[in-house]
């Protein structure tokens, strides 16, 4: 039991300090829209993680692992990141019509869910994590539950800290700086998408 908790906390810590485009998106959401909206987006991210865990545990990785390693999966993910990044830039520039808080939060949740779901590195991380946990814990379902509860517990603790610390930065950001932050975040997403496409396309040519 102690082993399941310790290993779960360790893997959760590794995942929570991973700095990728979704990390910047969560921080930006916390600064601009508040901690509650950051948690809503994070709920979408976590739901996609849970979905991958369920699918992989029940054997879908045996069908899709080769796809996760393929250029096609990287291109699809890259296109999604570019699409959201370009869309975000147009939203800033256009100053789109105001939408209801509920609809805005549904969009935030969906964005977190989709961007995390299509990222092949996320699926590969969970394939490796689940394989390790099943071997280390002898595929004991009770201990596996403890393991994953520990994983998401430490993620929520660290994310809470990140969101509140990011929110404190708001006092240093006027409207112009907030727009700049949004542009930088969306450009990071576009560059990440381009990296996924170009780097893996070059590997294919080689």
C-alpha beads as a LAMMPS data file, in Angstrom:
LAMMPS data file: protein, C-alpha beads

206 atoms
205 bonds

1 atom types
1 bond types

-500.0 500.0 xlo xhi
-500.0 500.0 ylo yhi
-500.0 500.0 zlo zhi

Masses

1 110.0

Atoms # bond

1 1 1 0.000 0.000 0.000
2 1 1 2.770 2.441 0.932
3 1 1 4.537 1.571 -2.309
4 1 1 1.397 2.346 -4.340
5 1 1 1.016 5.717 -2.617
6 1 1 4.693 6.682 -2.956
7 1 1 4.937 5.655 -6.610
8 1 1 1.630 7.373 -7.402
9 1 1 2.813 10.609 -5.791
10 1 1 6.107 10.378 -7.695
11 1 1 4.444 9.899 -11.089
12 1 1 1.883 12.599 -10.307
13 1 1 4.682 15.001 -9.419
14 1 1 6.520 14.246 -12.679
15 1 1 3.360 14.862 -14.686
16 1 1 2.422 18.067 -12.836
17 1 1 5.811 19.739 -13.396
18 1 1 5.876 18.875 -17.084
19 1 1 6.082 22.178 -18.989
20 1 1 4.237 22.012 -22.280
21 1 1 1.711 24.105 -24.214
22 1 1 -1.188 23.012 -21.992
23 1 1 0.791 24.182 -18.942
24 1 1 1.129 27.684 -20.418
25 1 1 -2.535 27.652 -21.379
26 1 1 -3.580 26.795 -17.817
27 1 1 -1.352 29.501 -16.343
28 1 1 -2.670 32.072 -18.814
29 1 1 -6.274 31.091 -18.010
30 1 1 -5.589 31.456 -14.295
31 1 1 -4.098 34.928 -14.767
32 1 1 -6.723 36.269 -17.171
33 1 1 -9.930 34.534 -16.116
34 1 1 -9.253 33.387 -12.565
35 1 1 -8.526 30.257 -10.575
36 1 1 -12.026 28.814 -11.046
37 1 1 -11.754 28.875 -14.837
38 1 1 -8.258 27.362 -14.637
39 1 1 -9.722 24.488 -12.619
40 1 1 -12.486 24.062 -15.194
41 1 1 -9.898 23.756 -17.957
42 1 1 -7.835 21.447 -15.757
43 1 1 -10.928 19.281 -15.217
44 1 1 -11.022 18.772 -18.992
45 1 1 -7.329 17.859 -18.971
46 1 1 -7.802 15.383 -16.110
47 1 1 -10.886 13.844 -17.749
48 1 1 -8.845 13.140 -20.885
49 1 1 -6.129 11.587 -18.682
50 1 1 -8.711 9.345 -16.994
51 1 1 -10.119 8.379 -20.400
52 1 1 -6.654 7.352 -21.614
53 1 1 -6.054 5.356 -18.410
54 1 1 -9.330 3.435 -18.839
55 1 1 -8.753 2.746 -22.540
56 1 1 -5.128 1.692 -22.052
57 1 1 -5.904 -0.491 -19.032
58 1 1 -8.513 -2.381 -21.030
59 1 1 -6.069 -3.057 -23.820
60 1 1 -6.569 -0.398 -26.466
61 1 1 -2.828 0.383 -26.352
62 1 1 -2.128 -2.938 -28.084
63 1 1 -4.057 -1.586 -31.071
64 1 1 -2.941 2.044 -30.955
65 1 1 0.611 2.062 -29.591
66 1 1 2.096 1.870 -33.079
67 1 1 -0.166 4.750 -34.101
68 1 1 0.985 6.841 -31.111
69 1 1 4.564 6.410 -32.354
70 1 1 3.646 7.152 -35.962
71 1 1 4.057 10.404 -37.869
72 1 1 0.297 10.501 -38.515
73 1 1 -0.566 10.909 -34.834
74 1 1 1.978 13.734 -34.468
75 1 1 0.596 15.518 -37.535
76 1 1 -2.991 15.264 -36.257
77 1 1 -1.942 16.579 -32.850
78 1 1 0.158 19.330 -34.446
79 1 1 -2.764 20.473 -36.578
80 1 1 -5.016 20.628 -33.513
81 1 1 -2.513 22.772 -31.589
82 1 1 -2.051 25.077 -34.594
83 1 1 -5.825 25.340 -35.041
84 1 1 -6.402 26.347 -31.417
85 1 1 -3.398 28.695 -31.455
86 1 1 -4.479 30.506 -34.636
87 1 1 -8.067 30.616 -33.387
88 1 1 -6.855 32.172 -30.132
89 1 1 -4.895 34.843 -31.996
90 1 1 -7.909 35.726 -34.143
91 1 1 -10.083 35.903 -31.025
92 1 1 -7.700 38.432 -29.464
93 1 1 -7.482 40.500 -32.640
94 1 1 -11.162 40.436 -33.432
95 1 1 -12.323 41.010 -29.857
96 1 1 -15.168 38.617 -30.481
97 1 1 -18.655 39.308 -29.233
98 1 1 -19.173 38.650 -25.577
99 1 1 -20.506 35.201 -24.753
100 1 1 -22.167 33.924 -21.597
101 1 1 -20.016 32.783 -18.689
102 1 1 -21.491 29.259 -18.896
103 1 1 -20.749 28.932 -22.622
104 1 1 -17.257 30.354 -22.134
105 1 1 -16.535 27.782 -19.433
106 1 1 -17.798 24.951 -21.615
107 1 1 -15.358 26.108 -24.301
108 1 1 -12.538 26.287 -21.737
109 1 1 -13.308 22.754 -20.520
110 1 1 -13.481 21.414 -24.091
111 1 1 -10.213 23.103 -25.045
112 1 1 -8.368 21.518 -22.111
113 1 1 -9.917 18.120 -22.854
114 1 1 -9.148 18.074 -26.584
115 1 1 -5.624 19.497 -26.472
116 1 1 -4.566 16.983 -23.835
117 1 1 -6.408 14.119 -25.553
118 1 1 -4.771 14.570 -28.966
119 1 1 -1.231 14.960 -27.602
120 1 1 0.528 11.632 -28.389
121 1 1 3.093 12.216 -25.626
122 1 1 0.258 12.099 -23.071
123 1 1 -0.948 8.715 -24.331
124 1 1 2.623 7.373 -24.383
125 1 1 3.201 8.648 -20.837
126 1 1 0.133 6.767 -19.605
127 1 1 1.083 3.603 -21.499
128 1 1 4.477 3.619 -19.739
129 1 1 2.963 4.557 -16.376
130 1 1 0.254 1.887 -16.474
131 1 1 2.735 -0.779 -17.611
132 1 1 5.023 0.153 -14.706
133 1 1 2.196 0.255 -12.156
134 1 1 0.721 -3.078 -13.235
135 1 1 4.115 -4.776 -13.006
136 1 1 5.191 -3.060 -9.791
137 1 1 1.868 -3.678 -8.031
138 1 1 1.294 -7.165 -9.498
139 1 1 -1.847 -5.913 -11.268
140 1 1 -3.616 -5.688 -7.900
141 1 1 -6.746 -3.641 -8.705
142 1 1 -7.037 -2.219 -5.198
143 1 1 -3.436 -1.027 -5.215
144 1 1 -3.803 0.329 -8.748
145 1 1 -6.748 2.434 -7.577
146 1 1 -4.643 3.735 -4.681
147 1 1 -1.827 4.464 -7.136
148 1 1 -3.980 6.552 -9.465
149 1 1 -5.773 8.316 -6.610
150 1 1 -2.302 9.310 -5.372
151 1 1 -1.318 10.453 -8.879
152 1 1 -4.273 12.795 -9.258
153 1 1 -4.170 13.941 -5.627
154 1 1 -0.658 15.358 -5.961
155 1 1 -1.529 16.804 -9.389
156 1 1 -4.467 18.711 -7.871
157 1 1 -2.346 19.962 -4.959
158 1 1 0.459 21.227 -7.212
159 1 1 -1.962 22.649 -9.787
160 1 1 -3.819 24.525 -7.042
161 1 1 -0.525 26.086 -5.958
162 1 1 0.354 26.975 -9.581
163 1 1 -3.030 28.562 -10.260
164 1 1 -3.043 30.716 -7.133
165 1 1 0.553 31.825 -7.711
166 1 1 -0.214 32.633 -11.356
167 1 1 -3.289 34.603 -10.326
168 1 1 -1.118 36.809 -8.104
169 1 1 0.744 37.930 -11.242
170 1 1 -2.432 39.644 -12.454
171 1 1 -1.607 42.782 -10.429
172 1 1 1.459 43.258 -12.641
173 1 1 -0.466 42.810 -15.892
174 1 1 -2.559 45.586 -17.364
175 1 1 -4.905 44.887 -20.287
176 1 1 -2.148 45.362 -22.855
177 1 1 0.179 42.932 -21.067
178 1 1 -2.621 40.387 -20.708
179 1 1 -3.160 40.530 -24.472
180 1 1 0.575 40.049 -24.967
181 1 1 0.491 37.035 -22.634
182 1 1 -2.403 35.563 -24.640
183 1 1 -0.496 36.093 -27.888
184 1 1 2.627 34.436 -26.479
185 1 1 0.587 31.450 -25.229
186 1 1 -1.113 30.982 -28.590
187 1 1 2.186 31.361 -30.464
188 1 1 3.694 28.663 -28.200
189 1 1 0.809 26.375 -29.169
190 1 1 1.352 27.110 -32.878
191 1 1 5.121 26.525 -32.610
192 1 1 4.546 23.284 -30.697
193 1 1 2.135 22.141 -33.410
194 1 1 4.619 23.058 -36.135
195 1 1 7.362 21.204 -34.254
196 1 1 5.221 18.058 -34.063
197 1 1 4.519 18.199 -37.794
198 1 1 7.894 19.299 -39.169
199 1 1 10.175 17.314 -36.853
200 1 1 8.297 14.071 -37.416
201 1 1 7.970 14.713 -41.157
202 1 1 11.758 15.143 -41.364
203 1 1 12.218 11.872 -39.456
204 1 1 9.951 10.186 -41.974
205 1 1 12.058 11.504 -44.876
206 1 1 15.229 10.253 -43.203

Bonds

1 1 1 2
2 1 2 3
3 1 3 4
4 1 4 5
5 1 5 6
6 1 6 7
7 1 7 8
8 1 8 9
9 1 9 10
10 1 10 11
11 1 11 12
12 1 12 13
13 1 13 14
14 1 14 15
15 1 15 16
16 1 16 17
17 1 17 18
18 1 18 19
19 1 19 20
20 1 20 21
21 1 21 22
22 1 22 23
23 1 23 24
24 1 24 25
25 1 25 26
26 1 26 27
27 1 27 28
28 1 28 29
29 1 29 30
30 1 30 31
31 1 31 32
32 1 32 33
33 1 33 34
34 1 34 35
35 1 35 36
36 1 36 37
37 1 37 38
38 1 38 39
39 1 39 40
40 1 40 41
41 1 41 42
42 1 42 43
43 1 43 44
44 1 44 45
45 1 45 46
46 1 46 47
47 1 47 48
48 1 48 49
49 1 49 50
50 1 50 51
51 1 51 52
52 1 52 53
53 1 53 54
54 1 54 55
55 1 55 56
56 1 56 57
57 1 57 58
58 1 58 59
59 1 59 60
60 1 60 61
61 1 61 62
62 1 62 63
63 1 63 64
64 1 64 65
65 1 65 66
66 1 66 67
67 1 67 68
68 1 68 69
69 1 69 70
70 1 70 71
71 1 71 72
72 1 72 73
73 1 73 74
74 1 74 75
75 1 75 76
76 1 76 77
77 1 77 78
78 1 78 79
79 1 79 80
80 1 80 81
81 1 81 82
82 1 82 83
83 1 83 84
84 1 84 85
85 1 85 86
86 1 86 87
87 1 87 88
88 1 88 89
89 1 89 90
90 1 90 91
91 1 91 92
92 1 92 93
93 1 93 94
94 1 94 95
95 1 95 96
96 1 96 97
97 1 97 98
98 1 98 99
99 1 99 100
100 1 100 101
101 1 101 102
102 1 102 103
103 1 103 104
104 1 104 105
105 1 105 106
106 1 106 107
107 1 107 108
108 1 108 109
109 1 109 110
110 1 110 111
111 1 111 112
112 1 112 113
113 1 113 114
114 1 114 115
115 1 115 116
116 1 116 117
117 1 117 118
118 1 118 119
119 1 119 120
120 1 120 121
121 1 121 122
122 1 122 123
123 1 123 124
124 1 124 125
125 1 125 126
126 1 126 127
127 1 127 128
128 1 128 129
129 1 129 130
130 1 130 131
131 1 131 132
132 1 132 133
133 1 133 134
134 1 134 135
135 1 135 136
136 1 136 137
137 1 137 138
138 1 138 139
139 1 139 140
140 1 140 141
141 1 141 142
142 1 142 143
143 1 143 144
144 1 144 145
145 1 145 146
146 1 146 147
147 1 147 148
148 1 148 149
149 1 149 150
150 1 150 151
151 1 151 152
152 1 152 153
153 1 153 154
154 1 154 155
155 1 155 156
156 1 156 157
157 1 157 158
158 1 158 159
159 1 159 160
160 1 160 161
161 1 161 162
162 1 162 163
163 1 163 164
164 1 164 165
165 1 165 166
166 1 166 167
167 1 167 168
168 1 168 169
169 1 169 170
170 1 170 171
171 1 171 172
172 1 172 173
173 1 173 174
174 1 174 175
175 1 175 176
176 1 176 177
177 1 177 178
178 1 178 179
179 1 179 180
180 1 180 181
181 1 181 182
182 1 182 183
183 1 183 184
184 1 184 185
185 1 185 186
186 1 186 187
187 1 187 188
188 1 188 189
189 1 189 190
190 1 190 191
191 1 191 192
192 1 192 193
193 1 193 194
194 1 194 195
195 1 195 196
196 1 196 197
197 1 197 198
198 1 198 199
199 1 199 200
200 1 200 201
201 1 201 202
202 1 202 203
203 1 203 204
204 1 204 205
205 1 205 206
